[in-house]
Amino acid sequence: MFQKWKPVLAMIAVQIISTGMTVAYKLAINDEMNLRILIAYRSLFASLFICPIAFFVERGARPPMTWTILLQSFLCGLFGFSLSQNLYIAGMDMTSATFPAAMTNLIPALTFMMAVFFRLEKLRLRALEGQLKVGGTLFGIGGAMLLTFYKGMEIPMRTIEFLHIQPHLQVARKPVLGSILSVMSCFSYSTWLIIQVTF
C-alpha cells in the first residue's frame, strides 16, 4: 500500500520543501543578506550532504570520469543550480515571493519547446498526446503572461511588523525586470533538464 503512495508523498514533500525555501529566501532578502552568498552557502551545504551519500551508495555504479562527464557536470551546475537560483532570487528581490514561485509553472512548457527544437520530442499534432502537450504548453505560457501583465485591485490588509525587519526598509520594486529574470530562471532550469537528456 505504501509503495503505491510513495511517489505522491515524495512530490508533496518536494513542494513543502520548495515552499519553505521560498519563504527563507524572502526572509533573507528582507534582512538585506547578500543573495549570492546565500546561494553559495546553499550550494556548499547541499554538496556536503549529497557527496558522501553518492560516494558510498554509487561506489560500484559510477562511470569513469571523462571529459564529456566533466563538461556535463559543469553545465548542469551552471544552468541547474548557479544561474537558475541566482536569477530566481534576483527576480524575487524585484517582485514578490509569490511571483517567481508561480512562474516556475513555465518550466514544463519551456522544456517541451526546447525538446521539440532539439528534436528530443516529436510534435504529433494528430495524436491526442501531442494535442494535450501543445495545449498544456499554451495554457502554461498564457497563465504566466496573465500573471505578468495583469494588475488587479489591491486588497488592503493589515501589515504585521516582525522584529527583525527594519520599518524604514524600502524594497526596490522593478516588476518588469523581475519578471524577465524569473522567466530566464525558468529557461535556465529547462536548459538543465535538456542537458541531462542529451549527454
Buried (B, 14 or more C-beta within 10 A) or exposed (E): EEEEEEEEEEEEEEEEEEEEBBEEBBBBBBEEEEBEEBBBEBBEEEEEEEEEEEEEEEEEEEEEEEEEEEEBEEBBBBBBBBBBBBBBBBBBBBBBBEBBBBBBBBBBBBBBBBBBEEEEBEEEEEEEEBEEBBEEBEEBBEBBEEBBEEEEEEEEEEEEEEEEEEEEEEEEEBBEBBBBBBBBBBBBBBBBBBBEEEE
